[in-house]
Amino acid sequence: MKSLNLDKTISNWSAIAETVFVPHTEEEYQQLVNLLDNLIDLLGEDETHPLASLMDVVGVLIENYEANNIPEIDEAA
């Protein structure tokens, strides 16, 4: 297991915190959707790309927002 280097994380976090965050508004959600679209365009399906895990994280943030804030469409209706 890799050692957690909090000093390095803290020094780098401010550089990405404006880009990667938990969305609380529709505007923030749309920012993450746009980021994911750009990442998909850049990475395609290259799972070895250095930003592949970022794409996964952004996808999870989007999924969580949608699960909590966007009602599901009832297809049975």
N, C-alpha and C positions, 0 to 999 in steps of 0.2 A: 504494500500500500504506500502510495506517495505521501511524503511529509507535507503537512499543510503549512505553507509559509504565509502567515497572516500579514506580515510586514510587506511582502511583495504584493499580496492581494490588495491591501489597503492603498498602497501607492499607485496601483493601476486602476482601481475601481472607479475613481472619479472620472477617468478618461472614457469609460464605457457606460457609466450609470445613466447618462442622458439618452443612450441608445437602447439599453436593455433594462427593463423595469417591469414591475407588475402593473398592468393597466387598470385604472380605476374609472376611466371615462371613455366614451365612444371615440373621442379624438385620440387618446393614448392607444386605444385598441387599433385604430386605423394606422397609426404610426408603426405599430408592430407588424401589422399585415403588410404594409409597404416594405418594411425591412425584410420580412420573410420572402416576399416576391423578389426583391433584389438579390437576396442570398440564393434563391432557387435559380435565378438567371445566371448568377456567377458560378455556382457550384455544380449545377445540374444534378446528377446522381453520384457524384464523386464522394464516396463515403470516407476517403482518405484525405480529403482537403482539410487544411488546418481549421477552417471555420465550420466544418460539418457538425460539431457538437453545439456550436452557437445556433445553427439552424434548428437543431433538435430542441434546444432550450426555448427559443422564440416560439416554436410550434406549440410547445406545452403551455407557455404563457397565454397564447391565443386560445388554445382549447379550453383552458380553465376559465378565461373571461367569457367565452361563448357559453360554456356550461352553466355559468352563474348569472348571465345577463341577457342571453338571447333565447327567447322561447322556441321550443321545438315545434316544427310544423306537423300537425296531425295528419298523416297521409291516409288515414282510414276515413276521413271526412269526405 
